[in-house]
Amino acid sequence: MRALILLTFLVLTFFTDAVAQEQPLQPGQRVRVAHSCLAVRDQQTRQTELRDCHTTKGSVAALSADALGLNAGDSTVSLSLRRISRIEVYRGQKAYTGVGALVGLLVGAVTGGVVGYRQCEDSFVDVGVCAAAGIGVGGGVGAGLGALTGSAIKADRWEDVPLDRLRVAVEPQRDGLGIRVSMAF
């Protein structure tokens, strides 16, 4: 009998740990919620489009089986889960360093190539060599300046949360049973 109790405890502990590894929607987490949308279905394309959506940004205050509580500014807003059409979780900011470097490389290479070609047009040096040198120098300088500029430009990253992954579960706790609400990503 003791072996059965121990085995049951180990299985429940493993299951609880495996469930806890899901990334839950936690209080304080920044979210962006589209709610009270009107779903319009296009008869020709047979696609559904959401219109007249209200978007609320805030941090999660509470999540129950039928409502999501958000701290939005100075107030707490309660949104019915049935009226929510989209939830996005804030995942930090993204810098555009790579995009800036690529744009700078292209602009710098073209500019450097033209300048190099023009400099050697009336000299004894091969214009192809001068243009290639201009492309190399201009591209390098442009990539560096573009990367520097792109790193200063930042945008928020938001990740969609599938609404069908919303879960409310009862699970064992140290002092009895507890309710866990999570969203799996």
N, C-alpha and C positions, 0 to 999 in steps of 0.2 A: 504494500500500500504506500509506504514511504517513497519507494522508487517511482511509482506512478505520479505522486504529488510532485516529486522533484522533476520528473520529465515534463509534466504539465507546466511547471514554473519556468523551466528552461525554454520550452517552446514559446510561451507567452512573452518571455523576455526577448527572445530573438525576434518575434513578430513585432513587438513594440519598438525595438531598435530599428528594424527594417522600415517600419512605417514612419518613425521619427526622422529618417534620412530624407524623406520628401521635403521639399522646400515649402514650408507653410506660409500662408499670408499672415504676417505677424502684426500686432499692434505697433503703430508708429511708422510702418512702411508706407512710403509715398506711392500713391496710385492715381490713375486718371480713369474715370468711370463715365461711359456713355450710357444714358438711361432715358426712359420714356420715349423711345424711338418709334416711329411709324414705319413698319415694314411694307415696302411697295414691291410687288412682283411684276416684272416686265414680261408681257405675254409673248413677245417675239423672241427674246433671248432666254426666257425662263430663268432669269437670275433675280434674286431678291436684293433690293437696295434699301439701306436704312436712311430715312429722312427725318428731319426735324428733331435731331438728337440734342439733348442737353448734356454737356460735359461738365463734370465736377472733378476738380483736383483737390487732393487733401491727403491726410495720413489716416491709416486705418485706426479707428477707435474701438470697434467691436464688430464681430461677425457672428450672426446667429443662423438658425436654420432657414429663416425667411427674410433677413434684412442685413444690410451692410451699413455700419455706422462710420461716418467719416468726420474727422476734424478738418473743416474747411474754413480757414481764416479764424474768426473769433467765435464761430458757432459749430455745433455738431449736427450733421445732417444724417438722417436715416433713410436709406434707399431700399425699396423692396427688391429682392433678388429677381422676382419675375419681371420687373421693369428694366433690369440691367441688360444691355445688349453687348457690352464690351467692357473688359477690365484690362488695364495695362499697368504694369509695375515699373517703377523708375529704376533704371540700372546704371545710373551715373551719367557722366558726360563723356562725349567722344570728341577728340581733337581731329582736325583735318590736316595733319602733318603730311601724310602720304600724298593726298590729293594736291596740296600746295606744292610739294616737291615735284610732282609730275608736271603740273601746269608751269611751274618755274623752269623746269628742264626744257620743256618744249619751246616756251617763249624765248628763253635765253639761248638755246641752240639755233633757232631761226635768226634771231637778232645777231648773234655772234657770227654765224655763217655769212650773212649779208655784209656785215662790217668787214670781216676778213677778206671776202671776195673783192670788195671795193678798195681795200687798202693795197692789194697786190695787182690790181688791174693794169696799172701803168708801170710796173716794175719788172725786173728780170726774174722774179720768183714766180714759181708756178701758182696760178690762182687756186687750183685745187688744194694745194698744201695749205695756203693761207685760209681758205674757207674751212678746211677740216680743223685747223688750229682754232679758228674763231668759234666753230661749233662746239669743240671740246671745252674751251675756256668759258664761253657764254653759257653753255649748258650746265657746267659745274656751278658757276656763280648763280645762275637762275634757280637751279635746284636748291641750293642752300638758302637763298632768300625766300623762295617759295615755301620751303619746309618751316622756316622761322615764322613766316606769316600764317601758314596753315595751323601751326601749333597754338597760335593765339586765338584762333576761331574755334569755338566749342559749341556743341549742340547736345541737348538732352537725348538720352537713349531710353526708349520705352519698349517693354516686351509684353506681347499679348498673353493673356492668361485664358486658356480655354474654359469656357463657362461650364462645360460638362465635367470638368475635373474638380469642381467645388465639392468638398466633402465635409460632413459633420459625422464624427465617430465617437463612440463611447469606448474608452480603453481603461485598463487597470492602472491605478495610481498607488502610491505607497499607503495612503490612508483611505482607500476605497476605489470608487470609479470616478473617472473624470471625462469631460467632454472636450474633444479636440476638433477644431475647425481648421482646415487647411485647403490650400489650392496647390495642386501638383503642377509642375512646369515641365 
